[in-house]
Amino acid sequence: MLEKLQDVRRRYEEVNLRLQDPTVISDNEQYRNLMKEYKNLTPLMEAMDEYQAVETAYQEAKALLDEGGLDPDFKEMVQQEFAENKEKLEPLQQKLKLLLLPKDENDGKNVIVEIRGGAGGEEAALFAHSLFRMYSMYAASKGWTYEILSLNETELGGVKEIVFSLQGEGAYSRLKFESGVHRVQRVPETETQGRIHTSTVTVAVMPEAEEVDFDLDMNDLKIDTFRSSGAGGQHINKTSSAIRVTHLPTGMVVECQDERSQYKNKDKALKVLRSRLLQQKQQEQKDAIDADRRSQVGTGDRSERIRTYNFPQGRLTDHRIGLTLYKLESIMDGVLDDVLDALITADQAEKLKAAERE
């Protein structure tokens, strides 16, 4: 670990120097990339400095105690400092190990979330809307913003499908483990005999792709226009402003009809398509590099049942890490940090084990 830390410090100092170079400052792209690297390395440098300060104080106190002959009052003070710094060393070492883990290049990106009703008909559509509400309330608590890219509603207020983007610091790093099948157990409002129904909703979380991330060849696209449709009402478009984009090489199709402007719908559809294609490309690369290893969380397998929301018991269970919480009401109101923190911690623990094996 010491050797890795020394390499990182050298790189940090090199980046810092380059950021002061006038030729780098005048090159916007190079300067932006170096600033991003500098920002990513800074927490590790701060942790290194903190660790070294604590270790130095620990070693100095140890040397004084080993030497002996100390005044009783001074000895007591040194012993206290020795014990306090010894206790700090192990957590700081663990923090350094975590910071040294390879970074997910997508962690700093905004996200596109797709929620679709699965088994359960109207009840699944209603729960899909509940999940959208949960994520949007969580986004608001973090100071993030969201934009609906595509929406297919039902007559009773549910959603067959909703696609939306979330913009904010750490959006992907916090939500990347939400992909999968979410199961709900509750008594639907339409149930007259009080029976509990089980329904499912599929969630997909993708890093929002920028044009530099994925070069989309417009010649590979077939773009069709059609009239918007929906649950009804006076706002349904009478003109062909809805857009359907088909990526011919993969057959991937994206529709967007949320906006009245054909151009806005096209922009939104291309944003979703670019992000889906980037995710597919990254998943293929990941599978090729390590076909056999599957991490405990965050596999991104949309067919995997990852979580159950049991309303009669007020219970949420995440099946990947065996987490059970009895505060479902607050979770559905967007208080998600306990769930997300547990998933991130489990993922980090798995990666640390893998790093130690290597």
GUSE-374720 format. One line per 5 residues: number of its first residue (from 1); their letters; for each residue z, y, x of C-alpha. Coordinates in pm, whole numbers, m for minus. Each point is the difference from the previous one (the first is absolute). Layout:
# GUSE-374720
NUM> A> Z:Y:X; ...;
This chain:
# GUSE-374720
1> MLEKL> 0:0:0; 84:237:286; m352:m31:139; m154:76:m340; 225:305:m39;
6> QDVRR> m102:132:340; m368:m41:m92; 58:185:m327; 180:286:177; m287:38:247;
11> RYEEV> m246:14:m288; 216:251:m187; 13:230:302; m375:m38:52; m73:91:m363;
16> NLRLQ> 237:296:21; m187:134:305; m341:m49:m158; 108:192:m309; 50:303:225;
21> DPTVI> m351:m26:145; m225:281:m135; m302:m234:m13; 195:m241:m220; 130:281:m222;
26> SDNEQ> m356:119:m60; m111:m352:m102; 135:m30:m356; m47:m375:m38; 149:m89:340;
31> YRNLM> 291:240:m53; 68:m142:m348; m1:m360:128; 232:84:291; 237:190:m228;
36> KEYKN> 14:m304:m228; 81:m225:297; 259:249:126; 165:8:m343; 7:m381:m15;
41> LTPLM> 154:m31:349; 265:270:m48; 251:m213:m201; m15:m269:272; 60:258:274;
46> EAMDE> 297:143:m190; 145:m348:m46; m51:m73:371; 182:319:99; 285:m81:m236;
51> YQAVE> 28:m355:133; m3:113:364; 269:264:m68; 224:m258:m168; m61:m260:273;
56> TAYQE> 80:255:273; 327:97:m172; 83:m369:m46; m64:m84:366; 200:301:123;
61> AKALL> 298:m95:m217; m25:m362:117; m7:107:365; 313:214:m46; 185:m287:m170;
66> DEGGL> m108:m250:267; 117:238:273; 350:21:m153; 285:234:91; m58:229:m298;
71> DPDFK> 263:221:m162; 112:m176:m324; m122:278:m232; m331:29:183; m37:m379:5;
76> EMVQQ> 46:m13:m378; m272:264:m44; m239:m190:232; 69:m329:m181; m82:164:m333;
81> EFAEN> m326:142:139; m86:m338:151; 57:m182:m331; m192:257:m207; m305:m5:226;
86> KEKLE> 2:m379:28; m10:m21:m379; m299:239:m13; m215:m186:254; m107:m302:m208;
91> PLQQK> m119:198:m309; m191:235:232; m163:m295:175; m105:m138:m340; m139:340:m97;
96> LKLLL> m206:11:320; m136:m349:m63; m110:102:m349; m166:316:129; m185:m204:262;
101> LPKDE> m157:m227:m263; m376:54:m46; m55:269:m260; m202:m58:m316; m285:246:45;
106> NDGKN> m4:61:m374; 367:100:m34; m77:371:14; m271:m16:m265; 5:92:m366;
111> VIVEI> m48:m289:m241; m213:m110:m290; 183:m217:m253; m173:m221:m257; 205:m141:m288;
116> RGGAG> m154:m248:m243; 145:m181:m299; m12:m377:47; 125:m280:m224; 170:123:m314;
121> GEEAA> m252:220:m179; 139:325:m139; 348:m64:144; m155:m30:349; m184:328:m57;
126> LFAHS> 323:170:m107; 179:m126:309; m291:116:218; 67:348:m139; 373:m44:76;
131> LFRMY> m81:m84:362; m224:306:29; 287:210:m134; 238:m161:252; m225:74:298;
136> SMYAA> m80:354:m116; 373:77:m42; 69:m143:345; m280:217:140; 155:308:m162;
141> SKGWT> 339:m83:157; m168:m6:342; m190:322:m55; m334:m183:m9; m285:86:m234;
146> YEILS> m218:m237:m198; m346:15:m153; m138:m240:m260; m339:m128:114; m79:m238:m283;
151> LNETE> 175:m85:m326; m71:m254:m274; 257:39:m278; 85:m209:m305; 64:113:m356;
156> LGGVK> 378:m58:29; 52:208:314; m45:m271:260; m257:m12:278; m243:m281:67;
161> EIVFS> m63:154:340; 104:314:184; m103:108:348; 178:296:161; 54:152:341;
166> LQGEG> 333:106:151; 8:269:266; 309:50:214; 181:m72:324; 58:m374:41;
171> AYSRL> m170:m100:m327; m168:m313:136; 288:m100:227; 236:6:m301; m222:m167:m261;
176> KFESG> m215:m246:197; 209:m301:m107; m54:65:m372; m332:m189:m15; 21:m316:m207;
181> VHRVQ> 80:m131:m347; 295:166:m177; 150:m210:m281; 192:151:m292; 234:m180:m239;
186> RVPET> 101:202:m305; m14:22:m379; m315:196:m89; 27:284:m253; m244:m190:m221;
191> ETQGR> 215:m317:1; 175:m36:m337; 212:m309:79; 156:123:324; m172:m255:223;
196> IHTST> m35:71:372; m359:9:120; m121:m44:358; m295:211:116; m155:85:333;
201> VTVAV> m152:308:161; m197:13:324; 61:279:250; m217:76:303; 100:264:256;
206> MPEAE> m269:113:244; 2:262:276; m223:286:m104; m308:m13:221; m147:315:148;
211> EVDFD> m366:28:84; 80:m51:368; 180:m326:m86; m290:m160:m182; m360:112:29;
216> LDMND> m145:m58:m346; m379:m34:3; m128:164:m318; m307:m226:15; 233:m293:m70;
221> LKIDT> 108:151:m332; m133:m25:m353; 131:285:m214; m24:m13:m379; 116:248:m263;
226> FRSSG> 130:m85:m348; 201:154:m280; 377:m4:26; 194:m231:m226; 369:m38:m64;
231> AGGQH> 273:m33:m259; m162:269:m212; 68:363:m81; m180:330:11; m23:15:380;
236> INKTS> m238:m293:39; m312:126:177; m323:20:m192; m202:26:321; m72:m258:270;
241> SAIRV> 258:126:251; 164:m335:82; m107:m157:328; m40:m362:107; m52:m58:374;
246> THLPT> m110:m343:122; 19:m86:371; m304:m225:32; 98:m192:319; 332:m116:m151;
251> GMVVE> m60:34:m374; 314:213:m27; m3:225:m310; 202:316:m67; m6:196:m325;
256> CQDER> 143:345:m60; m5:191:m328; 320:203:14; m172:333:67; m253:176:m220;
261> SQYKN> m200:93:309; m244:m265:125; 40:131:354; 380:m24:m7; m18:m353:m136;
266> KDKAL> m244:m94:276; 230:143:270; 296:m192:m139; m197:m324:m28; m120:30:361;
271> KVLRS> 357:64:115; 119:m322:m167; m300:m199:126; 44:119:357; 369:m97:m6;
276> RLLQQ> m73:m345:m149; m265:m68:264; 229:117:280; 277:m227:m128; m243:m293:m19;
281> KQQEQ> m123:65:354; 354:24:138; 106:m316:m183; m295:m191:143; 90:119:351;
286> KDAID> 364:m99:m53; m98:m346:m128; m235:m56:294; 264:97:257; 284:m201:m152;
291> ADRRS> m114:m239:m270; 314:m211:6; 279:255:17; 121:147:m326; 283:251:10;
296> QVGTG> 293:m40:m238; m93:316:m191; m304:216:m31; m264:m272:m7; m208:203:m245;
301> DRSER> m88:m315:m195; m62:131:m350; 38:m347:m156; 354:m31:132; 283:62:m247;
306> IRTYN> 216:237:197; 253:133:m249; 160:m56:m341; 135:275:m227; 243:m161:m247;
311> FPQGR> 95:260:m261; 254:m201:m206; 208:m49:317; m84:339:154; m107:m192:310;
316> LTDHR> m270:44:261; m75:m288:238; m235:22:297; m97:m360:68; m128:58:355;
321> IGLTL> 338:93:145; 239:m137:m263; 116:349:m102; 170:36:m339; 118:335:m138;
326> YKLES> 167:63:m336; m113:358:m52; m339:m40:m159; 24:313:m213; 36:233:299;
331> IMDGV> m271:m190:192; m244:49:m289; 89:372:19; m134:7:356; 319:m69:201;
336> LDDVL> m180:m246:227; 146:58:345; 244:m295:m10; m291:m236:m72; m242:156:249;
341> DALIT> 260:29:279; 84:m371:m37; m368:m95:25; m56:219:307; 313:m139:169;
346> ADQAE> m111:m359:m67; m344:75:140; 147:157:314; 232:m298:52; m297:m239:m26;
351> KLKAA> m200:205:249; 294:10:243; 25:m380:m16; m371:m29:68; 25:244:293;
356> ERE> 288:m198:150; m195:m325:m31; m291:157:185;
